[in-house]
Amino acid sequence: QFTSSFGGNSYVKTNMLGASAQYHLNYRFSIGARYDYAFNELTAEGENMVKNPQEIRDGNGVVVGYAPNIPALDYIKQSYFATANWYPIYGKFSMYDLGIVHFDIYALGGAGQVELESGPSDALTAGAGMAFWISQHLTSRFELRWMGYQASLISGAKEDVNLTLGTLSFGYLL
């Protein structure tokens, strides 16, 4: 699965690659586990802060030096979640003469942990998605979800982080 983040820290863009597994208890509910490994990069705003140091002035307003502008970064390294999914809507449609595609619209919730640069933090996630059966064994999922956790600032204070995540995944049905 590939996940991209929206929001959160304005200095870092996070993308994740991962894997998930779902066990369907019945046609309405499933439980699962997911793991994501994060790839982080500075956004244009983050790069601008690093490249443009802040002027240090004396009492008379004369520039006496420069201090680096280093944003407070506590980025995600990886995440682990236990999830539960609910599938209230099931349907199918014809893909012209190629065959019938079955789909589910689902809601999900989960709890887990994110490993940050500063250490682990408990996390929650919730969202919705749509799953398509491409063939008898091949499936895909499109998902939009929220993830919340606490990050540590350079000062030692905690900051609530709320991310919006978009996920595209492909899977194999046993």
C-alpha positions in Angstrom: 0.0 0.0 0.0 1.1 3.6 -0.7 0.0 6.4 1.6 0.5 10.1 1.3 -0.1 12.7 4.1 -1.9 16.0 3.9 -1.7 18.5 6.7 0.2 18.0 9.9 3.7 19.7 10.1 4.0 22.3 7.4 7.8 21.7 7.1 7.7 17.9 6.3 5.9 15.9 3.6 5.4 12.2 4.6 4.8 9.3 2.2 4.6 5.7 3.4 4.9 2.3 2.0 3.3 -0.6 3.9 1.3 -3.7 4.1 -2.0 -4.7 5.7 -4.0 -7.8 6.3 -7.7 -8.2 6.9 -9.6 -11.1 8.3 -13.3 -11.0 7.4 -15.5 -12.2 10.3 -18.5 -12.0 8.0 -19.6 -9.9 5.1 -20.1 -6.8 7.3 -17.1 -6.8 9.6 -13.3 -7.4 9.4 -10.4 -7.0 11.7 -6.9 -6.3 10.6 -3.3 -5.1 11.1 -1.3 -2.6 9.1 2.3 -1.4 9.0 3.7 1.6 7.2 7.3 2.7 6.7 7.7 6.4 6.3 9.7 8.5 3.8 10.0 12.1 4.8 11.2 15.2 3.0 11.2 18.9 3.6 8.5 20.9 2.0 9.3 24.1 0.2 8.6 26.0 3.4 10.9 23.8 5.4 13.7 24.2 2.8 13.2 27.9 2.8 13.6 28.1 6.6 16.9 26.1 6.5 18.3 28.1 3.6 17.5 31.5 5.0 19.0 32.0 8.5 17.6 34.6 10.9 19.5 37.8 11.5 20.7 38.5 15.0 20.8 42.2 15.8 22.4 44.0 18.8 20.6 46.7 20.8 21.2 49.3 18.1 19.7 47.2 15.3 23.1 46.3 13.8 23.3 42.8 12.4 25.9 40.9 14.4 25.4 37.4 13.1 23.0 34.8 11.8 21.2 32.0 13.5 20.0 29.0 11.5 16.2 28.6 11.2 15.7 24.9 12.0 12.0 24.0 12.2 10.8 21.8 15.1 10.7 18.4 13.3 9.5 15.2 14.9 8.8 13.1 11.9 7.2 9.7 11.5 9.6 6.7 11.0 7.0 3.9 11.0 3.5 3.1 12.3 1.6 0.0 13.5 -2.2 -0.3 13.8 -4.8 -2.8 14.7 -8.0 -1.9 12.8 -11.6 -2.8 12.5 -13.7 -2.3 9.4 -17.4 -2.1 8.9 -18.9 -2.6 5.4 -22.4 -1.1 5.2 -22.7 -0.9 1.4 -21.9 -3.7 -1.1 -22.6 -3.5 -4.9 -21.5 -4.4 -8.3 -21.3 -2.8 -11.8 -20.5 -3.8 -15.3 -17.2 -2.8 -16.8 -18.5 -2.9 -20.4 -17.8 -6.3 -21.8 -14.8 -7.0 -19.5 -16.9 -8.3 -16.6 -18.6 -7.4 -13.4 -16.7 -5.5 -10.7 -17.8 -5.9 -7.1 -17.2 -3.2 -4.5 -17.6 -2.4 -0.8 -17.8 1.0 0.8 -16.4 0.8 4.3 -15.6 2.7 7.5 -12.5 1.9 9.6 -11.1 2.7 13.0 -8.0 1.7 14.7 -5.4 2.2 17.5 -1.7 1.7 17.4 1.6 3.4 17.7 3.8 5.7 15.5 7.5 5.7 15.9 8.7 9.2 15.7 12.2 10.7 15.6 11.8 11.4 19.4 10.4 7.9 20.2 7.1 6.1 20.2 3.6 7.8 20.5 0.2 6.2 20.8 -2.0 6.9 17.8 -5.6 6.6 16.6 -7.0 6.4 13.1 -10.4 6.6 11.5 -11.7 7.0 8.0 -13.6 5.5 5.1 -12.8 3.8 1.8 -13.9 1.8 -1.1 -12.7 -1.6 -2.1 -12.9 -3.2 -5.5 -12.6 -6.8 -6.5 -10.8 -6.7 -9.8 -10.9 -10.5 -10.2 -11.6 -13.5 -8.1 -8.3 -13.0 -6.2 -7.1 -9.4 -7.0 -8.5 -6.4 -5.0 -7.8 -2.7 -4.6 -8.6 -0.1 -2.0 -8.9 3.6 -2.0 -9.0 5.1 1.5 -9.1 8.5 3.1 -8.4 8.6 6.9 -7.4 10.7 9.8 -4.5 9.8 12.1 -3.8 11.6 15.4 -0.8 11.4 17.7 1.4 13.5 19.9 4.8 14.8 18.8 7.6 16.3 20.9 8.9 19.8 20.2 12.5 20.8 20.7 11.4 22.6 23.9 10.2 19.2 25.3 6.5 20.2 25.0 4.0 17.9 23.4 2.0 18.9 20.3 -1.1 17.2 18.9 -0.6 16.2 15.3 -3.6 15.5 13.0 -2.9 14.1 9.6 -5.2 13.4 6.7 -3.9 10.3 4.8 -4.8 9.0 1.4 -4.0 5.4 0.7 -4.0 3.3 -2.5 -3.5 -0.5 -2.0 -3.6 -3.6 -4.0 -4.2 -7.0 -2.5 -4.7 -10.7 -3.0 -7.7 -12.6 -1.6 -7.1 -16.1 -0.3 
